[in-house]
């Protein structure tokens, strides 16, 4: 029974920014997010100065923070059994104490030495309070979970990978996934958008994947395996485009059974959610005549590369909340039955450039998309990056909904490859990358570690060949390697000591 609600402390934000833009609406979620960010600051400070905080104190503090975040979870020893709602009465005093005593010292921009000195002073009290809460929860929930299940939820975080869009620049993610695999780190949940959805889908197919095999597959792709010149094609779900994005090679690779049936999202080894943008019907109808007239003029006067650039520039009109709504495919049982490649295809359908439509074998997938469009009153489904390019907030909500195996204790590793570059060849991309980076103000709040890939292929290089792909993979591996110490530290299990210094 919940006796009261715990309020998170005020979080500093840029001047003029609205609170709702950065934080969850619910006080309970704000408190959990504040605790989440406290632990991130503690881990980073100790990575910088490991000699200033004994391991026992460090472990006790991390465990106490994890315990204070508790809510609903599925005990790992239930093997798919029901989730348990934690009795919050014992937890809230610990949560309040941590937020009141440690939030500002850990979160404000002060030297690591100062943060760790305060953490060391608080560690003994935190351990004592956490031990009392742990004992009370085990006594109250004796029929729901045991000590091992509680300790796992409080002290061990699931690896959640959020892969943003960026066209050909996103091939660096293959190197990042390879680096994680070589380090023995397997994602427990992936949320992808656009190219991040496609690369995330390939990674999610098997929990223990042969990353080199994926790279070999991508290296052998031809343009005709992915897209073709647009023919007169009915726009049933997507906006018409210069090219038809069909993903034929990916459909062939991700099929199963003797009849080569397309794999559904719920058949992947690693849970995968895919973000698409729904173009609001009434808003689009106001702009459609001007957009179509501009495209018609460009078709008559300009060569193809310039037409592509011109259309990409015009999609800035869609980067508004009154134009698009982010839709997460895989979050509910209905969309989880979608064909996985179709979900990724819509997520990568750049408005007016790449048109994606489900094939004749889509079956129930077409019905689900039709229902989504009617329910949300949409004109089309398009590239998820228009609404949410690196959807870390969507991943946070997915973990809250139990998508990471039932645990609510996630570590959020976000990939962003679509950064502004003063490249003379792609200068026309500058306004779009700047707009996308403004989107990131929301998602940075939810990310524990943001890997920003500064060396990438061009976003327009969708089929780079083996040499280009190997270069992108190496860049991705190097960028991920730089962040690996922090990733390992954040994923290291935390345990509660007995107060004597022994573990």
N, C-alpha and C positions, 0 to 999 in steps of 0.2 A: 504494500500500500504506500503510495506517495503522499507524504505529509506536507511538502512544500516544494517549490521549484527553485532551482539554483540559478542565479543570474551570473553570466560571464561578466568580467570587468570590461570597462570601455577599451576598445581597440583603436589605436591611433590610425588615422586614415588621411589621405591627401586632402588639402583644403578644397572645400566646395563639393566633395564627393558625398553622395547620400549613403547612409548606413546600409540601407537595403541592397545597395549595389554590391556590397562586399561580404555581408554576413547572412547566415540563414535567418529565416523569419522567426523560428521557434526558439524560445529562451533555452530550452534543453539542448538543442543542437548548437547554439552559440557557446554554451558552456563546454560542451564536448570538443568543439573546434578550438576553443582557447586552450584547453588541456592538451590537445593534440599538438598545437604549435609550441607550447611550453616544453614538451618532451623533445621536439625537434631542436629547440634552442639549447637545451641541456646537452643533447648528443653532440651538437656542433662545437659547443664550448669545450667539452671534454676531448674531442678529437684534436682541438687546437692545443690544449694543455692537459694531457692525460695524467701528469704527475700531481696535479692539484686536488684531485678528488679520488679517494680510495675506491676500489672496485665495489666493496660492500655498500658504501654509501650511494654510489652511482646506481647499483642494481636496485637498492631499496627505493630510491626516488623514482626510477622508471616504473617499477612495479606499482608503487602507490599511485602514480599518474594514470597508469593503465587501469587500475582498479576503480579509480574515480570516474573513468569514462564508461563504466559498465552500464548496460541497459539490457536489451534483448539479445540473445544469442542461442546458437544451437551447439550444445556440448558435443565435443568431437567424439566422445565414446558412445553416442547414441546411434551412429551409423544411419543418418538420414531420418532420425526421429524428430519429434516436435521441438520447436524452439521454446525457450524459457524466458519469461519476463522476470527480471531481477527485482527483488524487494528493495526499493530505493531508499527506504528509511535509514539503514546503516551507512549507505554510500554518500548521501548528501552532505553530512558534516565534514567528511574527509575531502570532498570536492570543494566545499566552501573554504576550508582551511588552506588547501593548496592554491586556490585562485587568489585568496587574500594575501598570502604570505610569499608566494613565489612567482606569480604571473608577471608583475611589472619588473622585478629584478632579472628574470630570465629573458623577457621579451624586449625590454628597452635597449637601445644601442649603446651598450657599455662593454668594456673589455671582458674577455673570457675569464681573466683572473678574478674580477669582481663577481661575476655570475657564479663561479664555482665556489668562491668563499662563502657566499650566502647559501648556496646549495648544501655545502658541507655542514653548516650550522643547523640547517633544517632537517637533515637526513635522519637523525635519531628520532625526532618527533614524528616524521612522516612514516618511518618503519613501524613505530608503536601504533599509530592510528590505523595504518593499513592492516596490521596483524589483527587488531580488534574487529575491523570491518570484515576481514576474511573469515574469522571465526564465526561471526554473527551470520554471515551469508551461508556458510556450510551448515550451521545448525538449522537455519530457516528452510533451506532447500535440500535437505538430506535425501529426499526422494527424487530430486531433479538432476543433480550432478554431484560428482565427487571433487576432491581437492585438485586432482590432476586436471580435470576439465576447467575448473575455475582459474587455476594458475596459467593454463594455456591461453585462455581468453584475455586475461589481464596482462600477461607478459610476453605474448608472441603475436607479431603483426603479420598479416597477409600481404604479399607483394601484389600491388595493384599498378598496372602499367597503363598509362593514358597516352595514346599515340595520335598526334594532331595531323592535320592535312598539310599539303604543300606540293602536290604533284610529284615530279621527278626528284625534287629535293628530298622527299621522304625515303628514298632508298637507303639513306644512312641508318634508318631504323633496323635494317637487316644486320648491320654491323653491331648495333647496340644489343639486339637480341642475342647475337652470337657471343658477345662479351659476357652477358648475364649467364648464358648456358655454360660457358667455359668456367665460370665462377661457381657453378652448381646452384644458381638461383633461377627458380622456375616461377613464372607468374601464376598467381591464384585467380586472377580476374583481369581481363583486358577490356578497355573501352577505346574504340577507335573512330576516327572520322576521316573520310576521303581516302587519301593514300594510306593514312594510318589505319583505316578500317581494313584495307586490302592486305597490308603487311601484318596487321594484327590477326586477321583471319587465317593467314597461312601459319602463323605461330600457334594459334589456338587449336589447330586441328589435332595435334598430338601433344600431350604434356611433355614428353621427352622426345623432342623432335631432332631430326638431323638438319641443322641449320645450313650446312654446306649443300645439302640436297636442294633446299629451297633456293639458295643462291644460284646453283647450276640451272635450275628451272627458269629463274628470272633472266639469267644471262642468255639463254637460248631463245628468248621471245622475239618475235617480229611484230611490226606495227599491226599487221593483219590479224595477229593473235589477240589483240586488245581492242582495237577500234578500226573503223573504216570510214570512208567518205560518206557523208549523209545522203541517203536516198529519200524520196518522198515517203515519209513514215508517219503514221498516225501518232500524235502526242497524247497517249492515254493517261500516263502518270507523270511524265516529265516534260519540261519545256523542249521545244524543238531546238536542234543545235547544228553546228557546222559538221560535226562528226557523230557517228553512231558508236557509242561505247558498248561493246557486246561481251567483252571478257571471255571469249570462247575458250581460250587455253585454261583459264582458271575454272570455268565450268567443267571442263573435261578432267582436270586434276582433282577437283573436290566433288567427286561423285562416288557412290558406293553401291555394292551389291552387283549381282549378275546383270541386272538391267541398267546399271550405271545411274541410279537414282541420285538427284542432287542432295548434298548434305544439308541438313537443317541446322540452325543455330543451336538447338538443344542437343545436337549430336556431337558437338565439339568437345574435346577433352578438357579444355580450359574455358570457363564461362566467358562469353564475348558479348558486349553490347555495342551497337553501331548507332552513331548519331547522324540523322538526316535533318535537313531543313524543310519545313513545310511552308510553301509560299501562300500566304493568305489570299483567298480568292478576291475579296472585295478591294483589298489594297492593290493587288496586281492589276485588276481590271481598270483602275484609274490610270496606271502607267503604261499598260499594254500598247495602246495606239502609238505613243511616242517612241517606245522601244522598237516596235516592229517597223515603224517608218524609218528610224535611223539605221536599222539592219538592212532594210531594202536598199537605201541609198548606198551604204557601204558595199553591198553585194555588186552593185553596178560599177562602182568607181575604183575599188581598191583591190590589190592582190591579196591572196589568202593570208599570209602572215600578218599583214596590217589589219585585215578584217578580224583575225583572232585577237590581236591587241586591242582593237577598238571595242570589241564586245566585252573583253575582260574589264576594260576600264568602266564600261557602263554598268557592270554588275554591282558597282559601289552603291547603286540605288537600292539594292536589296539588303544591305547591311544595316537594317533598322528593325527594332522590335515590333514596329507596327506593320512590317512587311513579312517577317518570317517568324516561325515558332520552332524551337528545337524539339525533335521527336526522337526518343531513344528506343531503338528496335532491340528486343531481347529482354527488356525489363519485365515484361509480363508474359504469362503463359501463352497468350495468343501470338504475339509477335515472335516468341521464341521458336515457333514452328515454321517460320519463314525460311526459304532457301537462303543459305548463308551468302552465296555469291550475289544474289539479287539484292540483299540488304546492303552489301558493300558497294554494289554498282550504283544504287541510288545515292549513297553517301558521297560518291566520287563524280556525280553528274554535274559538272560546272555549268551554270545557267547560260543558255544560248550557245555554248561551245560543245559540250559533250552531252548527248542525249542517251539515257538508258531506259530500256523498256524490258520487262520480263519476257522470256521466250514462251513458245507454245506449250512447253512442258511445265510451266509454272504452277498450274492448277490452283490449289487453295491459296498460294502466295498472292495471286492476283486478287482474290476475294478479300484477303486481309488488307492489302494496300487500298483497295476500293473503299473498304470500311473506314480506314484511317483518314482518307481524304474527305469522305462525307462527314465523319465525326468532327474533324477539325475545320471543315469548310475551306479546303485547300484548292488552289488552282494547279499546283504541281508539287512534286517532291524533288529537291535539288541537293547539291553539295552541302554537307553538314557544316562546312567551314563558314558558310554565310551566316549561320546562327551562332556557332560555338566551335572555334577551330581546334582548341586543345581542351576538351570537355572534362576538366578535372572536377568541377562541381557536379556534373552528371555522374562521375565515378563515385564521389562521396555519397550521393543519394543511392547509388546502386549498392554500395556496401551496407548502408543503412537498411536497405530492403533485403539483405541477406544474400546478395549475389556472389560474395567471396566465400562460398562454402558455409554460410551461416554465421561466420564471425563478423563482428562489427569493429574489429581492431585492424584497420588497414594502414599500410604505408604506401603513399601515393607518389609514384615515380612518373613524371610527365615528360614527354618528348615534344619539342617544338623545333621544326626545321624551316618554318616560313618567316624568316627574319628579313628586315630591310637591308638591301645591299645597293650600294651606288655602282651598279654594273651598267656600263653604257649600252650593252646589248639588251638588257632587260629593264631599262629605266622606266618603262611604262608600268612595271609591276610595283613601283615605289608607293603610289597612293593606296594600293590594295594591301600591301604588307604593313603599312602604317596603320590602316584601319583595323586590320586583324590584331595588331599588337595592342591597340586600345581595348579590344575585347578582353585581352589577357588580364586586365585589372581585376576582373572577377575571379578568374581561375587560379591566379597566383596564390590567392588566399588559401586554397584547398590543397595545393601541391606541397608535398614535403621536400622533394628534390626536383628541380626543373632543369633538364638537360637541354640547353639551347645549342643546336648544331650550327656553327658558324661557317663551316666548310661543307658545301653540298653541291650537287649537280644543279643545273637550271631546273626550275619548276616545270618548264615546258618539255624537258627531256624525258618523256615517258618510256622510251625504249632505248636505254643507253648502250646496249651491247655489253659484252663481257668486260672489256677494258674499263668502260665507264662505271659499270656496276662494281667491279672489284675496287676501284678507287673510292666510290661512295661507301662501300662496306668498311674499308680501312679507316676512312674518316669517322664513320659512326662508331667503330670499335674504339678508336682513340678518345673520342669525346666521352664515351661511356666509361672507359678505363679511368679517366680523371675523377669521375664521381663515385667510383666503386668503393673506396673506403667509407664514404658516408652511407652508401646503400647497405653495406655489410653491417655497419654499426647500428643503423636504424632497424635492421631485421634481426639482430642478435637477441635471443630470448632474455627477458629480465626475470629474476627470481627474488623472492623475499627471504632475507636472512633471519637468523634467530636472535639477532641483537648482540651476539658475542663476537662477531667478526668472522665466524666460520661460515662456510658455504655448504 
